[in-house]
């Protein structure tokens, strides 16, 4: 690890290596800390609806758990964020600005964190800002390090320029993943949307693009949505499940067709995230399975699970989002009769909850 780099060429090499081999970011921020006489280096990202990360060199890892319980992006809690919003602030914000910002905090949560880990001092610079997200570089200094000097801030400012270039390079590389994955799924002739760390669509296959113009699915400020509010809420809940840590597969969302059957079944899956990845790579995928005609769907369910035609119709309506009272009215049966039919459906399909039945109904037609 290069900890004594003192010229622009060396810092350029260090941060270029980090962009091309992200596992070297730890070495880069540790070298920065050493070169400025600071206890810790930090690369941090947060923002509304964005995937957060907090990489700090040479620190007790329990800080990550404790900091996760604090809204670090709130300027009335985090004096570093508040200092960054002061009028006429310089490119490198430091302790003099922290002193001012601390006077207007509404709670001591972040102050307590800084006290616990002795990281009150330091300086910082923005590397990327916009699109509801900020990525910043910082020095975190303990009481022994003291406050930064102008010379140390000058060194930090020079290093921040190389770090900014590296982040932009890694951003460009990671965003290429959308094009690469879209091309892969295009060859599979499948309607797929790739989501970034915020849950917004970053790429899609031609079939997915066509579906946006021929179905109720649409994009609303980059978010997948439906022209029905209840379906949009279900889609957004599923998206949060696959992009928010700990990301996991979400239950599918059924979009009803004109006849009350399943017109489109949306499936939601997280994608593997490499260590030290920035928040620009594809993080999740949504796959649309376009439903067949209701009569064919009924036939598949009756043939696969030995459901009666009435039971198959009930299962399809339930998966399409119809409420039990509405299903009872549509089929002209009492609520007690519907309950008995549902018990039979669950027994035959081996399901013990509604989300499992929804998944089966969506998949069985493909």
C-alpha positions in Angstrom: 0.0 0.0 0.0 1.3 3.4 -1.0 1.1 5.6 2.1 3.8 8.1 1.3 2.7 9.4 -2.1 3.4 13.1 -2.3 3.0 14.1 -5.9 0.1 14.3 -8.3 1.3 11.4 -10.4 1.3 9.1 -7.4 -2.1 10.1 -6.2 -3.5 9.8 -9.7 -2.2 6.2 -9.9 -3.6 5.4 -6.4 -7.1 6.6 -7.2 -7.1 5.3 -10.8 -6.3 1.9 -9.4 -9.3 2.2 -7.0 -11.6 3.0 -9.8 -10.5 0.1 -11.9 -10.1 -2.3 -8.9 -12.6 -1.1 -6.3 -11.2 -3.3 -3.5 -8.3 -0.8 -3.5 -10.5 2.1 -2.2 -9.6 1.1 1.3 -5.9 1.5 0.6 -6.5 4.8 -1.1 -8.4 6.5 1.7 -5.9 5.0 4.2 -3.0 6.5 2.3 -4.8 9.9 2.2 -5.2 9.8 6.0 -1.6 9.0 6.5 -0.4 11.8 4.1 -2.4 14.4 6.1 -1.6 13.2 9.6 -5.2 12.1 10.2 -6.5 9.1 12.0 -9.1 8.1 9.4 -10.0 8.7 5.8 -13.6 8.4 4.7 -15.6 8.0 1.5 -19.3 8.3 2.2 -22.5 8.4 0.1 -26.1 9.1 1.1 -29.2 10.8 0.0 -33.0 10.6 -0.3 -33.9 7.2 -1.8 -30.3 6.3 -2.4 -28.1 3.4 -1.3 -25.9 4.6 1.5 -22.3 3.5 2.1 -19.7 4.6 4.6 -16.1 3.5 4.1 -13.8 4.6 6.9 -10.2 3.5 7.3 -8.7 2.1 10.6 -11.9 2.4 12.7 -13.9 0.2 15.0 -16.5 -1.4 12.7 -19.2 -0.8 15.3 -19.4 2.8 14.1 -21.2 1.5 11.0 -24.0 -0.1 13.0 -24.3 3.0 15.2 -24.2 5.5 12.4 -26.9 3.5 10.5 -29.4 4.4 13.2 -28.8 8.1 12.5 -30.1 10.0 9.5 -26.7 11.1 8.5 -28.1 13.2 5.6 -30.1 15.5 8.0 -28.4 18.9 8.4 -30.1 19.4 11.7 -28.5 16.3 13.1 -25.2 16.0 11.3 -23.0 19.1 11.7 -20.8 18.0 8.7 -23.9 18.1 6.4 -25.0 21.4 7.9 -21.5 22.9 7.4 -21.6 22.0 3.8 -24.7 24.1 3.4 -23.3 27.3 4.9 -23.4 30.3 2.5 -20.1 31.1 0.8 -18.5 27.9 2.0 -15.1 27.0 0.4 -14.6 23.8 -1.6 -13.0 22.2 1.5 -15.2 22.5 4.5 -13.4 22.2 7.9 -13.6 22.7 11.6 -14.3 26.4 11.6 -17.5 25.6 9.6 -18.3 22.7 11.9 -18.2 25.1 14.9 -20.9 27.3 13.3 -23.0 24.3 12.2 -23.1 22.7 15.6 -24.9 25.7 17.1 -28.2 24.8 15.2 -28.5 21.1 15.7 -31.8 19.8 17.1 -30.4 16.7 18.8 -27.1 15.3 20.0 -27.3 11.9 18.2 -24.4 12.6 15.8 -22.5 14.6 18.4 -22.6 11.5 20.7 -21.4 9.3 17.8 -18.4 11.7 17.2 -17.7 11.7 21.0 -17.8 7.9 21.2 -15.3 7.5 18.3 -13.3 10.7 18.8 -13.9 12.1 15.3 -15.0 15.7 15.9 -12.2 17.2 13.8 -11.5 17.0 10.1 -12.4 18.4 6.7 -14.4 17.3 3.7 -15.2 17.9 0.1 -18.0 16.8 -2.3 -17.1 14.5 -5.1 -20.5 13.9 -6.6 -23.7 15.8 -5.9 -27.2 15.6 -7.5 -29.9 13.1 -8.4 -30.9 12.9 -4.7 -27.4 11.6 -3.8 -24.1 12.9 -2.5 -20.7 11.2 -2.4 -18.1 12.9 -0.3 -14.5 12.5 0.8 -13.4 13.4 4.3 -10.7 13.3 6.9 -11.8 12.3 10.4 -9.4 13.3 13.0 -9.2 12.5 16.7 -8.3 14.7 19.6 -4.6 13.7 19.3 -4.5 14.8 15.6 -6.1 18.1 16.5 -7.7 20.5 14.0 -6.5 20.5 10.4 -3.9 23.0 9.3 -4.1 25.0 6.0 -1.2 22.9 4.6 -3.1 19.7 5.4 -6.2 21.0 3.8 -4.3 21.9 0.7 -3.0 18.4 0.5 -6.5 17.1 1.0 -7.9 19.4 -1.7 -5.4 18.0 -4.2 -6.2 14.4 -3.3 -9.9 15.1 -3.5 -9.5 16.1 -7.2 -8.0 12.7 -8.0 -10.7 11.0 -5.9 -13.4 12.9 -7.8 -11.9 11.7 -11.1 -11.8 8.1 -9.8 -15.4 8.2 -8.7 -16.6 9.5 -12.1 -14.6 6.8 -13.8 -16.0 4.1 -11.7 -19.5 5.6 -12.2 -19.0 5.3 -16.0 -17.8 1.8 -15.7 -20.6 0.7 -13.4 -23.3 2.3 -15.6 -22.0 0.3 -18.5 -23.5 -2.7 -16.6 -27.0 -1.5 -17.6 -26.2 -1.6 -21.3 -24.4 -5.0 -20.9 -27.2 -6.6 -18.9 -29.9 -5.1 -21.1 -28.2 -6.6 -24.1 -28.0 -10.0 -22.5 -31.7 -10.0 -21.7 -32.6 -8.7 -25.1 -31.3 -11.9 -26.6 -33.7 -13.8 -24.2 -36.6 -11.8 -25.6 -37.8 -10.9 -22.2 -39.3 -7.7 -20.8 -36.9 -6.6 -18.1 -36.1 -3.4 -16.3 -32.8 -2.9 -14.5 -32.9 -0.7 -11.4 -30.2 1.4 -9.8 -29.6 1.7 -6.1 -32.4 4.3 -5.7 -34.9 1.9 -7.3 -35.2 3.9 -10.5 -35.0 2.3 -13.9 -31.5 2.6 -15.4 -32.0 0.3 -18.4 -34.5 -1.8 -20.1 -34.9 -4.3 -22.9 -36.8 -3.5 -26.1 -39.7 -5.7 -25.0 -39.9 -3.8 -21.7 -39.9 -0.5 -23.6 -42.7 -1.7 -25.8 -44.7 -2.8 -22.8 -44.6 0.8 -21.5 -46.5 2.0 -24.5 -48.9 -0.9 -24.7 -49.9 -1.6 -21.1 -50.8 0.2 -17.8 -47.1 0.1 -16.8 -45.3 3.4 -17.1 -42.3 5.3 -15.7 -42.9 8.1 -13.3 -39.8 10.1 -12.7 -37.8 6.9 -13.4 -39.9 4.7 -11.1 -42.0 1.9 -12.4 -45.7 2.6 -11.8 -49.2 1.6 -12.9 -52.2 3.8 -13.8 -53.8 2.2 -10.7 -52.7 3.6 -7.4 -53.0 0.3 -5.5 -50.8 -1.4 -8.1 -48.3 1.4 -8.0 -48.0 1.1 -4.2 -47.5 -2.6 -4.5 -44.7 -2.1 -7.1 -43.0 0.5 -4.9 -43.1 -1.8 -1.9 -41.5 -4.6 -3.9 -38.8 -2.3 -5.3 -37.8 -1.2 -1.8 -37.5 -4.8 -0.8 -35.0 -5.6 -3.6 -32.8 -2.5 -3.3 -32.8 -1.6 0.4 -30.4 -3.7 2.6 -30.7 -6.5 3.2 -31.9 -6.8 -0.4 -34.0 -9.9 -1.1 -36.5 -11.2 -3.7 -39.9 -9.6 -3.3 -43.3 -11.2 -3.8 -44.6 -10.7 -7.3 -47.1 -8.1 -8.2 -50.1 -9.0 -10.4 -51.6 -6.4 -12.7 -55.1 -7.3 -13.6 -56.4 -7.4 -17.2 -59.8 -6.2 -18.4 -61.5 -9.5 -17.5 -60.1 -9.6 -13.9 -57.5 -12.1 -14.7 -53.7 -11.7 -14.4 -52.7 -9.5 -17.3 -49.0 -9.0 -16.3 -47.1 -10.5 -13.5 -44.1 -8.5 -12.3 -41.3 -10.3 -10.5 -38.6 -8.6 -8.5 -35.1 -9.8 -7.8 -31.9 -8.2 -6.3 -28.6 -8.5 -8.2 -25.3 -9.4 -6.6 -23.4 -6.4 -5.4 -19.6 -6.5 -5.4 -17.7 -5.3 -2.4 -16.6 -1.6 -2.7 -19.1 -1.0 -5.5 -20.4 2.5 -5.8 -24.1 3.1 -6.1 -24.1 3.3 -9.9 -24.2 -0.3 -11.0 -27.5 -2.2 -11.6 -28.8 -3.4 -8.3 -32.0 -5.2 -9.1 -34.1 -6.5 -12.0 -37.9 -6.5 -12.6 -39.2 -9.1 -15.0 -42.6 -8.9 -16.6 -44.4 -12.0 -17.5 -47.4 -11.2 -19.7 -50.4 -13.2 -18.8 -52.2 -15.4 -21.2 -55.9 -15.3 -21.7 -57.9 -16.1 -18.6 -59.4 -19.3 -20.1 -55.9 -20.7 -20.8 -54.8 -19.7 -17.4 -57.7 -21.6 -15.9 -56.9 -24.7 -17.9 -53.3 -24.7 -16.8 -54.2 -24.3 -13.1 -56.9 -27.1 -13.3 -54.5 -29.4 -15.1 -51.5 -28.7 -12.8 -53.2 -28.7 -9.4 -56.5 -30.4 -10.1 -58.3 -27.3 -9.2 -61.9 -27.0 -10.3 -62.7 -24.3 -12.9 -64.3 -22.3 -10.1 -61.3 -22.6 -7.9 -58.9 -21.7 -10.7 -60.9 -18.5 -11.4 -60.8 -17.6 -7.7 -57.1 -18.1 -7.6 -56.6 -15.9 -10.7 -58.8 -13.1 -9.3 -57.0 -13.2 -6.0 -53.6 -13.0 -7.7 -54.9 -10.1 -9.8 -55.5 -8.1 -6.6 -59.2 -8.4 -6.2 -60.4 -8.4 -2.6 -62.3 -11.4 -1.2 -65.6 -9.5 -0.9 -65.3 -8.4 -4.6 -64.5 -12.0 -5.6 -67.5 -13.3 -3.7 -69.8 -10.8 -5.5 -68.3 -11.4 -8.9 -68.9 -15.2 -8.5 -72.2 -14.8 -6.8 -71.3 -16.9 -3.8 -71.4 -16.2 0.0 -68.3 -15.3 1.9 -68.5 -18.7 3.7 -68.6 -20.6 0.4 -65.6 -18.5 -0.8 -63.7 -19.4 2.4 -64.3 -23.1 1.8 -63.1 -22.8 -1.8 -60.0 -20.9 -0.7 -59.2 -23.7 1.9 -59.4 -26.2 -0.9 -57.2 -24.1 -3.2 -54.5 -23.8 -0.5 -54.6 -27.5 0.2 -54.3 -28.5 -3.5 -51.5 -26.0 -4.3 -49.6 -26.6 -1.1 -49.7 -22.9 -0.2 -50.2 -21.6 3.4 -50.4 -17.8 2.6 -51.7 -15.6 -0.1 -48.3 -14.4 -1.4 -47.3 -18.0 -2.3 -50.5 -18.4 -4.2 -49.9 -15.2 -6.1 -46.4 -16.4 -7.1 -47.7 -19.8 -8.3 -50.5 -18.2 -10.3 -48.1 -15.8 -12.0 -45.5 -18.5 -12.9 -47.8 -21.4 -13.9 -48.7 -19.8 -17.2 -45.1 -19.7 -18.5 
